[in-house]
Amino acid sequence: MTLWFVFALMTAAAIFAVLLPLGLRGRSQSQGSEASVYKDQLAEIDRDLAAGLIAAGEADAARSEIGRRLLAAADPAVNAPLQPNQGLRRVAAVLALIGLPAVALALYLPLGSPRMPDFPLAERSRAPDAQQLDGLVAQVEQHLEKNPADGRGWSVLAPVLLRLGRYDDAVRAFRNSITYNGESAERHSDLGEALTAAANGVVTAEAKGEFERAVALNADEVKASYFLGLAAEQDGRQAEAARIWHGMLDKAPADAPWRSLVQAALVRVGSPAAPALSDQTVAAAQDMKAEDRDAMIRGMVERLATRLKQNGDDVEGWLRLVRAYLVMGDHDKAMSALNDARQAVANNAERLRQLNDGLKNLGIDG
């Protein structure tokens, strides 16, 4: 309503601006003031003639001209400004009052969107980006229609189509990328992901085959390994899934961005996470000097404890820390870490449940 009210005020102001000049009548000049001036000029001519400043003929001519002007000033009809015709003025007023709003509505109703809801500012800023992306994708697709053997074009287009949710088109693009660029673990893994997405998250036999080809080319291909574990989970082979995912964690760096995803998958299949210090690591340390062995183990544990102080939501990290202290025989620190872990996840019921389940697997009453 506020917007329409503002529009109404703007329309009224525009109409007023049109009608104002039409309503102003020409104002007649002041007759009395002009007549007085001309009379003064006649008197001045008489004075100049008496003083001998002008000749009698010039005085007569000047009197005639001033007399003519005096008569014109005395008769308003002689030099009165032309007034607009009243009929034309009324027609113009009607057109301004009715015609302008009528024309505006006639244009707005078919072209405008009066019932369209508000478009949030954030969406306005994103809309051009989405339109630009669609335009770029269309350009690349047109290019590839004319140049189907452009492997680089397919490799650029395929992940964009996958992100846009055009899974079938992404599958075709990934296949063409393999055809024209050659095989690689990453390309087979990406194709398997697209096939899985096209099947609504189910790792089909065809997708599994692509993941197996990827692992055959590179045993450390993370995406392929994860989806092979997911395939095992979907087939009901949870122990196989846990084995694959544990193997990923064993080889992964501590700051791997996908670590939390794999840990969550392990919890889903009911498997505890691997300890921070494996039994093999501790056994290997037995051959070292006591001081060196103690320094190595404690350094690893302290680094883990420091990281958990910064990120207390890592349930698997807390379980590894407790396990490490137990392996070292430091029961008090294990209990202290246990209490810190419970405080860190106390506000998250799901993480607290995961922590208690993991503690039970370690032989500690959760």
N, C-alpha and C positions, 0 to 999 in steps of 0.2 A: 504493500500500500504506500509506503514512503516513497518508493521509486516512482510510482504513478503520479503521486502528488507533485513531486519535483518536475516531472514531465509536463503536468498541467500548468504549473507556474511558468515554465519556460515558453510554452505555447501562448499563454496569455500575454507574456512580455513581448513576444514576436508580433502578435496581432496588434497590441497597443502601439508598437513602433510603426506599424503600417497605417493605422487609423489616425494617429496624431496629426500628421501633415494634412490629411484630408479634412480634418475638423477645424483647422485654423483658417479663418477667413482673412482675406487681404484687408489690412487696416488702412483706412484712408489717412492721408497726410493731414497734418494740422492746417486747416484753411486759414485760420486767423493769423498764425505766425507768418505764413507766406505773404498774405496781403499786406501785413505791416512792413515787411521787407521791401516789397515793391513800392509802397507809398513813400518810404524813406528814400528810395532811389529817385523817385520823381522829384521830391523836395530837393535832393542833392543836385539834380540837373538844373533846377531853377536857380540854385545858389551859384552853380558854376557859370550859368549864362549871365547872371547879374554881375558876376565878378569878371566876365570877359574871358573865361578860361576855355569856353567852347563857342562855336558859331551858332547862329540861330537855326540853320539847316540841320546841323548835327543834333542840336537839342530836340528839334521836332522828330527826327528819326528815332532818337533814343526814347522819347516819350511814347511813340507809337509801339515800339517793341515791348517796353515795360507795361504799357496798357494792355497789350495782347496777353502777356503773361498773367497780369492781374485778373483779367476776365476768366482765363483758364482756371486759375486758382479758386476764383469765386464760384465756378460751376463744376461740381464733382464729377459730372458725367463726361467732361471733356477729356481728362487724362486719368480717369480712375483705372486702377489695375483690373485686368480681366479676372472675373471670379469663376471658379469651376462650376459647371452645371450641376444643380442639385440632384438631378436624376442619376448622372454618372457617379456622383459622390456616394449616393446610396448603394448603387450596384457594387462599387468597389468595397464599401463597408461590409456588405453581405458576403462577398467573395472572401474577404479576410476573416470574417467570423465563422463562416461555415465551410468555405472551400478549402482553406489551408488545413484544418483538422481532418476533413474528409479525405483529401489527397494523402496526408501523412498516414492515416489508418489504412487506406487502400494499398499503400506501398508496404507498410509494416506487417500487416496480417499474413500475406503470402510469403514474405521474405524473412520476417523475424521469427522468434521463438518465445512467445510470451509465457508459455508454461514450462519452459526448460528450467530445471533446478540449478542452483548455484554451482559453479565449477570451482572447487577449492584451488587455492593459489599453488599448492604443491603439485596438483594434477596439471595445472596450466603449464608449469615449468617442465613437467615430464612429457606432456603431449607432443611438443615439437620434436623431442628426442626420439620418441617412439615412431612418429611419422618419418623422421629422417632415417631411422634404422630400417623401417619397412621399405623406404625408397632405395636405400643402398642394397638391401637384399634383392629387390626386384632387378636392379641394375646388374648385379653379379649373376643372377639367374639368366637374364637375357644374354649376357656375355657368354655364359657356359652353354647356352643353347646353340650359339654360333661356333663355340670352340669347346666341344665336349671333352677334348683330350687335355685340357688345361688342368693338370693335377694340382697346381698351387691354388687355383680358384676353388676347386672342390675341398681342399684342406682348410681354406679360410671359411667357406660357406657352411660346412657341415656342423661345426660346434655352435654356430649362430642359430641354425635351424633347430638344433637340439634344445638350446636355451629358450627359443620361442615356442617350444611345445609342438613343433611340426615334426613328429617322430618318424613317420614314414619317409618324409623327404630327407630327414637327417640320415636314415639308414641308407638310402640311395646315394647320398652324398659321400658318406663314409666308405661305401663300397667302391665308388668311383675314385676316391682318394687312394685306396689300396691298389686299385687297378693301374692308375697312372703315376703313382708315386712310389709304388713298391711296398712290400710287407715290412711292418715294424711292430714291436710289442705294443706300442702306444696306439697305433691305428687299429689293430685288432681289438684292443681293450675298449677303445672308443666305440667301435662298431657293436661290440657286445653290450655296452651300456645303452646305446640307442635301441637295440633290439629288445632289451629288458624294459626300457621306458615305453616302447610301443606295445608291450604286452602287459601294461599296467603294473610294472614292478616284479613280474614273474620272470625268473631266469629260465628261459626256454632252452631246449636242447641245442638249438642253433646258436643262441647267445653263449651258452656254456662252451660250445666248441670254439667260439672266438676267444673266450677267456683262456682256454687251454692252449690255444696257439700262441697267445700273448705270453703266457708263462713259459712256454717252450722256448720262445725267443729271448725272454728275460725273466729269470726266476724271481727277480726282485720287483716285478711290475706290481705296484701296490693295488691299483684299481682292479686288475684282473684277479689278484689273490683274494681281495675282499669279496668280490662277486662269486668266486668259486665257493667260498665259505657260506655265502648266502644261499647258493644253490643247494649245498649240502643241508643247510637248515630247512629249506623249503621241502626237501625230499625226506625230512624226518631223521637225518643222520646228524644229530646234534654233536656227538662226540667228534665226528670228522670236521664239522664246522669249527668247534673249539680248537682242534689241533691246528687248523689252518690259521686261525686268528691269533693263537698263541705264538705260532711261528713268526707272524708279522710283527708282533710286539717284541719278540726276542731280538729281532734284527733292527728295530726302529730306533732312531735317536730319541732322546727324552723329550725334545720339543717338536716332535712330528705333529703337524696340524691335524692329521687324521687319527691320532691315538685315541681320543675320546670316543670317536665313532666306533672303533673296534672294541674298546672296553665296554661300551654300552651293548654291543652285539654279544660279547661274552656273557654279560649279566643276563641277557635275554635267553641264552641257552643254558643258564644255570652253572656256568663255569667260573671259578675264582681266577683272578688275574695272576700273572706270574710275579714272583717276588722281585724286588729291586736287586737283590743279591742272590743269584741262583746257587744251588748246592755245588755245582761244578766250579763256580768262581771261588767259593769259600774253600773247597778242597784244593784248588790250585794254589791258593794262598798259604797252604800249610807248609809248602816247601820254602817259603820265604823266611827271612829272619823275623823274629817276633815283633820287633819294633816296626819293621817295614810293613809287615802284614797288618798290624794294628792300625798304622797310619793310613794304609790303602783303604781298608774297610771303613774306618771311621770317616775318612774324607768323603767316600761315596755316600755314606749315610747322612752326613751333615749337609751335603749338597741337596740331597732329597728333602731333608727336614727344612732347609732354607726355602726351597721352592714351595713347599706346602704352606709355609707361613704367608707367602704371597698369593697362593691360590688354594684356599682351603676347601674348595668344592670338589677337588680331585679325590674321589672315594678310593679308587684303585691305588693312588699314590699313598694314601694313609695306610692301606692294607699292606703295601710293600714295606713301608717304614716300620710298622709293628712287627712284621715278619723278620725284617733285618735285625731289629733289636733282639728278638727272640733267638735268632741264629747266633748272635754275638754273645748271648747269655746275659744280656742287660735287661732283666725283667722289669726293673723300676722304670726305665726309660720307655719300655714297651707299653706299660700301663699309662704313663704320662702321655705318650703319643695317642693312645686309645682315647683318653679323656679329651685331648685337644681335637681329635677327629670328630667326636660326638658333639662337641661345642660348635665346631665349624659347620656341621650339616644339620644342626638341631632344627633349623627353620624349614628344612626340606624333607618331608616325610619319605619320599621315594629314595633319596640318597641315604637317609638314616637306615631305611630297610636294607639297602644294598650293603651298607657298612656292617650291620649286625649279621647279615648272612655270611659276609666274608670272614668276619671274626669267628663265627661258628666253624667255618671250614679250617681255620687255623687252630681250632681246639680251644677257643676262648668263648666263654658264655657271652652271647650278645645281648 
